[in-house]
Amino acid sequence: MGLTYVPGLDHILQEVADLLDVVEIEPQSLWRVRGNSEISVDEDVLGRLSDLPGARLLHGVGNPVGGSCLPDPRHTALFGELAGRLHAPWASEHLAFNRVADRRGWFHTGFMLPPCQTEAGAHAAARSIRTMADALPVPLAVEIGTNYLRPRPRDLSDGAFVRRVAEESGCGLLLDLHNVLANERNGRERVDDLLADLPLDRVWEVHLAGGSEYRGYWLDAHSGLPDDDLLALANRILPRLPALRAVLFEVTPSAVPDLDVGAVRELLVMMREMWPPGPPLHGCRRRVPPTFRAQPEGRRPPRATGSSRSAVWPSAAIPEHRWPRSW
């Protein structure tokens, strides 16, 4: 049970530290770009986070794996190095895309967009996921994202698409319950129908968040605490996830000033009552080694042994849960 760190959340993390089993870090929020384009980590912030109780997870927010453009290898290398430093049991990225390429080159979309939910789109996403998984020293899960577009007749359903991607790539799943509830509210697949299609034994992590209405759409704004509908959904769904090992509340930096510490404590207690966590996540370190710098472009962290599939899934000794091998 824990929180996803964003800038400004430090005082809340300190106040609720006794309730935290895990803190999730979005590494891009810690990266600092120097004049020569070298990327380094804010060691002061990372040091404070490393002193908090529990384990660390990494959640990427800038190098998604749902499109036809493969993930940026330099960012993937940085991601993998930080995962190794923090001994994260797994890392996660978004099943989305933010780059498009043609014969003239590529451009950045400026925002993460939903993948093309066709058979070809599923193959492209699986290829991107395997590429990132091969470059990471820890297992990889992908987050089911928000989609504000209307379903098209030739598309796979939301759940069927995610199942195809997960089965072809061998990845784990991060089930953001606010994302899928927002999708339902905006006219896409009902949450129960999506869950009926998903391989629930691949869900390792769940996110909870708040949202807001804007011009007839429900936005995945991470703008505060979860509403009653989302909490009721979590209470019903969490016990159905046999491989679940972490439940996290996330919020945007702009919403942090309006967060009440007492309300966050109440939420964490409620989350624990919904889903009493199992054994602690293994491999966390209270102190972080002092150096971290971007490696020259092209250099990759040590590869996981075996195929892409074995880099993401553990030994077949526990197929009923398929938990990451580092637990």
C-alpha positions in Angstrom: 0.0 0.0 0.0 1.5 3.4 -0.9 1.7 6.6 -2.8 3.2 7.7 -6.1 5.7 10.5 -5.5 5.3 13.9 -7.3 7.1 17.1 -6.5 5.6 18.8 -3.5 4.3 15.6 -1.9 7.3 15.3 0.5 5.5 16.6 3.6 2.5 14.2 3.1 4.9 11.3 2.6 6.6 12.1 5.9 3.2 12.4 7.8 1.9 9.1 6.5 5.2 7.2 6.5 4.0 4.7 9.1 1.3 3.5 6.7 3.5 3.1 3.6 4.6 -0.3 2.3 5.8 1.2 -1.0 6.6 4.5 -2.7 6.4 4.7 -6.4 8.7 7.1 -8.3 8.2 8.6 -11.7 11.8 8.8 -12.8 11.3 11.6 -15.3 10.3 13.9 -12.4 13.8 13.4 -11.0 15.8 13.9 -14.2 17.7 17.1 -14.7 19.1 18.0 -18.1 22.4 19.7 -18.2 23.6 22.2 -20.8 25.5 19.4 -22.7 22.2 17.3 -22.8 23.5 15.0 -20.1 20.7 13.7 -17.9 21.3 13.2 -14.2 19.1 12.4 -11.2 18.2 14.9 -8.4 20.1 13.1 -5.7 18.7 15.2 -2.9 15.1 14.2 -3.7 16.1 10.6 -4.3 17.9 10.5 -1.0 14.9 11.7 0.9 12.7 9.1 -0.9 15.1 6.3 -0.2 14.9 7.0 3.6 11.1 6.4 3.7 9.9 2.9 4.8 9.2 0.1 2.4 10.1 -0.7 -1.2 10.4 1.4 -4.3 8.6 1.0 -7.6 9.3 2.8 -10.9 6.5 4.1 -13.1 7.5 5.7 -16.4 5.6 8.7 -17.7 7.5 9.7 -20.8 8.5 6.6 -22.8 5.3 4.7 -23.5 5.2 1.3 -25.3 1.8 1.3 -27.1 2.8 2.6 -30.6 4.7 1.6 -33.7 7.8 3.7 -32.7 10.0 1.7 -30.4 10.8 3.2 -27.0 13.7 5.6 -26.8 16.7 3.5 -25.9 18.5 6.3 -24.0 15.5 6.8 -21.7 15.1 3.1 -21.3 18.7 2.8 -20.2 18.2 5.5 -17.6 15.0 3.8 -16.5 16.8 0.5 -16.1 19.8 1.9 -14.2 17.5 3.6 -11.7 15.4 0.4 -11.3 18.7 -1.4 -10.5 19.8 1.2 -8.0 16.5 1.1 -6.1 16.2 -2.7 -6.3 12.6 -2.2 -7.6 10.8 -5.6 -7.9 9.3 -4.4 -11.2 8.8 -1.3 -13.3 5.9 0.0 -15.4 5.1 2.1 -18.4 2.0 3.2 -20.3 0.3 1.3 -23.0 0.1 4.4 -25.1 2.2 6.4 -27.7 3.7 9.9 -27.9 5.8 9.7 -31.0 4.8 9.2 -34.7 7.2 8.6 -37.6 7.1 8.4 -41.4 9.7 8.6 -44.2 10.3 12.3 -43.4 11.2 11.7 -39.8 9.3 11.6 -36.5 7.5 14.1 -34.2 6.4 14.2 -30.6 2.7 14.4 -30.0 3.1 16.4 -26.8 0.7 14.0 -24.9 0.3 10.3 -24.5 -2.4 9.0 -26.9 -4.3 5.7 -26.9 -2.9 2.9 -29.1 -4.6 1.7 -32.3 -6.8 -1.2 -31.0 -6.5 -3.5 -34.0 -4.6 -6.8 -34.5 -1.7 -4.8 -36.1 -1.8 -2.3 -33.2 -1.6 -5.2 -30.7 1.5 -6.6 -32.5 3.2 -3.2 -32.7 2.6 -2.6 -28.9 3.9 -6.1 -28.0 7.0 -5.5 -30.1 7.6 -2.2 -28.2 7.0 -3.9 -24.8 9.5 -6.7 -25.6 12.1 -4.2 -26.7 11.9 -2.4 -23.4 11.7 -5.6 -21.4 14.8 -6.9 -23.0 16.7 -3.7 -21.9 15.5 -3.7 -18.2 17.0 -5.6 -15.3 13.5 -6.0 -13.7 10.1 -7.3 -14.9 7.9 -4.9 -16.8 4.2 -4.1 -16.4 2.1 -1.9 -18.7 -0.7 0.5 -17.6 -4.1 0.4 -19.2 -4.6 4.0 -20.1 -7.4 6.5 -20.6 -9.0 6.7 -24.0 -11.3 9.7 -24.9 -12.0 8.5 -28.4 -15.2 6.7 -29.5 -14.8 3.0 -30.2 -14.6 2.2 -33.9 -16.4 -0.8 -35.4 -13.2 -2.5 -36.6 -11.5 -2.1 -33.2 -10.9 -4.8 -30.7 -12.7 -4.1 -27.4 -10.6 -2.5 -24.7 -10.2 -5.7 -22.7 -9.6 -7.9 -25.8 -6.9 -5.6 -27.0 -5.1 -5.5 -23.6 -5.3 -9.3 -23.4 -3.8 -9.7 -26.9 -0.9 -7.3 -26.0 -0.2 -9.0 -22.6 -0.3 -12.5 -24.0 1.9 -11.7 -27.0 4.5 -9.7 -25.1 4.4 -11.6 -21.8 4.1 -8.4 -19.7 2.4 -7.8 -16.4 -0.4 -5.3 -16.0 -0.9 -2.2 -14.0 -4.7 -1.7 -13.6 -5.5 2.0 -13.0 -9.1 1.7 -11.8 -9.7 5.4 -12.4 -8.6 5.1 -16.0 -11.0 2.3 -16.8 -13.8 3.9 -14.8 -13.2 7.2 -16.8 -13.3 5.2 -20.0 -16.7 3.7 -19.0 -18.1 7.1 -18.1 -17.0 8.5 -21.4 -18.8 5.8 -23.4 -16.2 3.1 -23.8 -16.3 -0.5 -22.5 -18.0 -1.1 -19.2 -15.4 -1.9 -16.4 -17.0 -5.4 -15.7 -16.8 -6.3 -19.4 -13.2 -5.2 -19.6 -12.3 -7.2 -16.5 -14.0 -10.3 -18.0 -11.5 -10.1 -20.9 -8.4 -9.3 -18.9 -5.9 -12.0 -17.7 -6.4 -11.0 -14.0 -3.5 -13.2 -12.9 -1.2 -10.7 -14.7 -2.3 -7.7 -12.6 0.6 -6.9 -10.3 -0.3 -3.3 -9.4 -3.4 -1.1 -9.1 -3.7 2.7 -9.1 -6.4 4.8 -7.5 -6.9 8.5 -8.3 -9.4 11.3 -8.6 -10.9 13.0 -11.6 -13.1 15.8 -12.8 -15.8 16.6 -15.3 -15.0 18.9 -18.3 -17.4 19.7 -21.2 -19.2 16.4 -20.9 -16.1 14.3 -20.4 -14.8 12.7 -17.3 -11.1 13.5 -17.1 -8.3 11.4 -15.7 -7.0 14.5 -14.0 -5.5 13.0 -10.8 -7.0 16.0 -9.2 -7.7 14.7 -5.7 -9.0 11.8 -3.7 -11.0 9.0 -5.3 -14.7 9.4 -5.4 -17.2 7.0 -3.8 -17.9 5.1 -7.1 -14.2 4.4 -7.5 -13.7 3.3 -3.9 -16.7 0.9 -4.3 -15.2 -0.4 -7.5 -11.9 -1.0 -5.8 -13.5 -2.7 -2.8 -15.2 -5.1 -5.3 -12.3 -5.7 -7.6 -9.1 -5.9 -5.5 -10.0 -9.3 -3.9 -10.3 -10.7 -7.5 -6.7 -10.1 -8.4 -4.6 -13.1 -7.3 -1.2 -11.7 -8.3 -1.8 -8.2 -6.9 1.2 -6.9 -4.8 0.8 -3.1 -4.7 -2.1 -0.6 -4.5 -1.1 3.1 -4.9 -2.8 6.5 -4.7 -1.6 9.0 -7.3 -2.2 12.7 -7.7 -0.8 15.5 -9.9 1.6 18.2 -8.4 -1.0 20.9 -9.0 -3.5 19.1 -6.7 -1.0 18.5 -3.8 -1.7 21.9 -2.0 -5.4 21.0 -1.7 -4.7 17.6 -0.2 -5.5 17.2 3.5 -3.0 14.9 5.3 -5.8 13.5 7.5 -7.8 12.6 4.4 -4.8 10.8 2.8 -4.3 8.8 6.0 -8.0 7.8 6.0 -7.7 6.7 2.4 -4.6 4.6 3.1 -6.3 2.9 6.0 -9.4 2.2 3.8 -7.2 0.8 1.1 -5.6 -1.6 3.6 -9.0 -2.7 4.8 -10.1 -3.4 1.2 -6.9 -5.4 0.4 -4.7 -6.4 3.3 -1.2 -6.6 1.7 0.8 -9.8 1.7 4.5 -10.2 2.5 6.7 -7.1 2.0 8.2 -6.5 -1.4 11.7 -7.7 -1.4 14.9 -6.0 -2.5 14.4 -2.5 -1.2 17.4 -0.5 0.0 17.3 2.3 2.5 20.4 4.0 1.1 21.0 4.8 -2.6 24.5 4.6 -4.1 25.9 8.1 -4.7 26.4 8.2 -8.4 24.0 8.1 -11.3 24.6 9.7 -14.7 23.2 9.0 -18.1 25.3 6.6 -20.1 26.4 7.4 -23.6 23.7 6.9 -26.2 23.6 3.3 -27.3 24.8 1.8 -24.0 22.3 -0.5 -22.3 22.0 -1.9 -18.8 22.6 -5.6 -18.3 20.1 -7.8 -20.0 17.8 -10.1 -18.1 18.7 -13.7 -18.9 16.6 -15.7 -21.2 14.0 -14.6 -23.8 11.8 -11.5 -23.7 9.1 -13.5 -22.1 11.4 -14.8 -19.3 12.6 -11.3 -18.7 9.1 -10.3 -17.8 7.5 -13.4 -16.3 9.1 -15.6 -13.7 9.8 -19.3 -13.7 6.8 -21.5 -14.6 7.1 -22.9 -11.1 4.2 -20.7 -10.0 2.1 -20.3 -13.1 -1.1 -19.8 -11.2 0.1 -16.3 -10.0 3.0 -15.5 -12.3 4.6 -13.1 -9.9 7.8 -11.3 -10.9 10.8 -13.4 -10.2 12.4 -10.9 -7.8 9.8 -11.2 -5.1 
